[in-house]
Amino acid sequence: MAKPFYFVIQSWMLEDMHLKLAEAAVYAYIDGLTTSDVLEKKGWYGSKRRLATILHTSPSTMNDILNRLEKKGYIHFYNDVIISTIHREPASKTPVVRNPDTFPSLQGN
């Protein structure tokens, strides 16, 4: 049986890396496989077609996304393995609200 695995699309993937949502999902999946402490192998070991099936997209769309991520330097292909190249640790275990709409308005004198 396969070891459990999940991935998270982090806000910095959207805000700092300027990824579209589909790109962020693919990157987050590969990054999760690359940085996982539970998995023995690091990175994606499989075909692009299989990755497209897992992430519910077409093979041509997956190929386009992977090409864009590689061109930006966010992933690297190495002997049929895809690994992420940008890694960030969460700042804290407690979520930080960054949405300015949730901040109380400042009242001046």
Secondary structure, 3 states (H helix, E strand, C coil): CCCCCCCCCCHHHHHCCCCCHHHHHHHHHHHHHHHCCCCCCCCEECCHHHHHHHCCCCHHHHHHHHHHHHHCCCEEEECCEEEECCCCCCCCCCCCCCCHHHCCCCCCC
